[in-house]
C-alpha cells in the first residue's frame, strides 16, 4: 500500500509540470489563423452538447483577416449527411485570447493553448448563458487526421482540464465546400450552431 502511495505521489509530481505546459496560453497572430481548418476532435463538459457534436459528419472552419486590426472573420460549415450549414461570426483575437461576437444571446470567449503539432490549433471555449456555463476544448488542423502522438497530447490536455474523452471526427467523411449560393442549408429545426453547442428552437445559442 505504501509503495502504491509513493507511486501515486511520483505520478502527481510528474503530471503537474506536464499540465502546466499543456494548459499554457499560446500567443496567436491573426495571420496564423488565416485559411481553412478541419475539426479533428473536441470535448465538452456537457453531455447534451457532446451528443450534438457526434451528429456532425464534419466541421470546417475558415478564418480571414483583411485588415491590420485584431478582428477576424470566422466561418464554420457543419455537414449533416448531404446538408451543409454555414455560420459566420466576427472574432476578436488579442494575443492568446479570443471573443466571439454573438450579440447579447450569450457570451463566448476563450484562449488558444499550447500544442506541439505544427499545423494544429487548440482552442478552449467558455460559453456563458443565463442557465449554464459550458467549457469546451477543440483540436483543429490543416489535416483531417493527426498523428497518434499529437492526438495523445490533446487527450492529455483534456485530462489536465478534467474533460471527458473527445469526440474524434471521421476523416473519411467529406468536408463541405466553401459557401456558395448552391450550398444547401440545414433546416432551422435541426440547426446546430457553433461546434458542439446545440440550438434552441432554431436560434443560434447554446443549449440552455
N, C-alpha and C positions, 0 to 999 in steps of 0.2 A: 504493500500500500504506500509506504514512504517513497519507494522507487517511482511509483506512478505519479506521486505528488511532485517529485523532483522533475520528472519528465514533463509534467504539465507546466511547471514554472519555466523550464527551458523553452517550451513552445511559446508561452506568452512573451518571454523576453525577446524571442526571435521575431514574433509577428508584429510587435509594436513598431520597430523601425520600418518593417515592410509596409505596414498600413500607413505610417506617416508619409512614406513616399507615394503610395498609390492614392492617397487622399489629398495629395498636394495640388492646389490650384495651378493651372497652366496658363501662362500669358498667351493670348491668341490674337494675332494680327488679322483684321478682317480679310486681307488679301489671301491668307492661307485657307480660308473657308471657301473661297471662290470656286464655283463649279458644282459638279454632280457628286452626290454621295448616296450610298445604299445603307439602309439599316441592316446590320448583321445580327445584333442581339439586343435585348432590352429586358429590364426588370423593374417592376413597380411594387410598392408595398401595399397595394390594394388589389384584392383577388379579382374583383369585377373588371378592373382595368386590365389586369393581366389576361383575362379571358378575351377582352376586346382586342388586345394585341394579337392573340392567337388567330383571330378571324381574318387577319390580313394575309394575303399571299406574298406581298412585297410592299416595301415603302421606299420611295426615292425622295431625296431632299436636294434642292438647288439653292445655293447661296450666291447672291450677286451684290456687288457694291460698286456703283458707278461714280461715286464722289469720294472726297477725302474725309468725309465725316465717319462716325462710328455706326451709322445706320446701315443695316444690311437687310436686303430683301430675302425672305425665306419662303420658298415654295415647297410644299410637301404633297406628294402624289401617292395615294393609297390605292392598291389594287385588291379588288374582291372578285375572284373569278375573272370574268371578262370586262368588269366595270372598273373605271378609274375615277377617283375623286381627287380634285386638285384644290389645295388650300393655300392662300397667300397671306403672309403676315410681314410686318416690319419688325426687325430685331435690332436692339441697340447693344453693341459689343464694346465693353470697356475693360481692356486687359484680360483678366481671367473670368470675368462675369458677363452675363448677358440678360436681357429683359425683352420679353415678347410684348408687342403692343396688341392686346386683345380687347381693348375698350375697358368698360367697367364691369364686365361679366365675371372675371376672376383675375387673379394675379399669377403670372407665370414668369419666373426668373430662375437663374441657376448659375452654374460655373462649369468651366472646362477643367478636366482632370488630367493628371499625368498619364501618358501611355508611351510605351517603348515601340509601338507599332508605327512605322514611318509614314504610312498613308491612312492613318486612322484618327478619329476624334472621339473622345469620351465626353459626354455631356451629362451633367447631373441637373435634373429639373426639379424645381419646387413649385407645385401648383397649389395655390391657396384660394379657397372659396369660403362662402359663409358656413358651409356644412362640414368641410373636412380639409385636410392638408395631405397632398399626395407627394411622395418622393420617388423619383424615377432615375434610373441610370441607363444610358443608351450608348452602344458602340456603333459608330459609323465608320465606313471605309470606302475607299475608291474601288475596292474589290467587292465581290458578292460574298466571298468566304475568306476568312483569315486563317493564318497558321495556328496549329494547336497550342503552341506556347503563347501566342497572342491572345487566344481565347481564354487560356488558363489565367493569364494576367487579369483579364476582365472579370473572370469568376472570383479571383482573389479580391478585387476591388469590391465586388458585391458582398463578399464575406466581411470585409472591413466595415462596410456600412450596414451590416446585418440585413441584407436584402435577400429575397428568395432567389433560387436558381433561375437563370434567364430563359426567356423565350428566344430560341435561335431560329432565324428565318431560313427557309429552304432555298438554297442558292439556285436550284433548278427551276424555281418559279419565275416567270417572266416579269421584268420591270415594266411599268407603264412608260410610254414615250413622254417627252416633254409636252406640256399642254398645248393642244391645238384646238381649232374650232370643232374638229370632228371627234375630239376625245369625249366619250360618254362620261356622265357623272353618276355618282351613286344617289339613288332616291333619298329624299330627306329623312324618311322614316328609318333608314338604316345607316344614315350618315354618321361616320365616326371620325371626329377631327383629331388633330394633333397626337400622332403616335399612339400611345396606349390609353388615351383619355376617351371615354365613351361620351356620346352625345345625349342630351336630354330633350325629348320632344323635337328632335331635328335641329336644335340650336348648337352652335359651336361653344360648348362649355364642358367641363369635366363632369363626371358622374357625381351627383350631389348626395 
